C-alpha cells in the first residue's frame, strides 16, 4: 500500500487535498506493481518549515513510501517520473514553485529537486571528484 505524505508550510483546503490524492493515485500507477486504489495520502499543512535563503516562503516535501522491492525491480526513470508528476500536482494546487519542493521515496537513494534526481548527481560528483 503506497503512502504519500505531502508537508507544506501553507494551508491547503480539503477539496485541493482530495484532487491531489486523485492525481497521486494516477502517478503511482506508473509503477507496474502499484495500484492507485490502495494509496493512502496525508497532508500535514501549515507546518513550520524553512527552506533556503527565502526561509519563510512557501515550500513542500513529498515523501512516498512503497515496498523496497520496487527499487530493485523497476527502472530508475519510472520512479523519477512518479516523483515528477507528484511535484507537478503539488505545484498546480498550491502554486509553490518547483524550486521550493523536494520529492523523495522514503528509505531510498532517489530524491528529486526541480523534478530531477539529485542524489545520483551527488553520488556521481563524490565518485569522480569534479563534475
Order of alpha helices (4+ residues) and beta strands (2+ residues): beta-alpha-beta-beta-alpha-alpha-beta-beta-beta-alpha
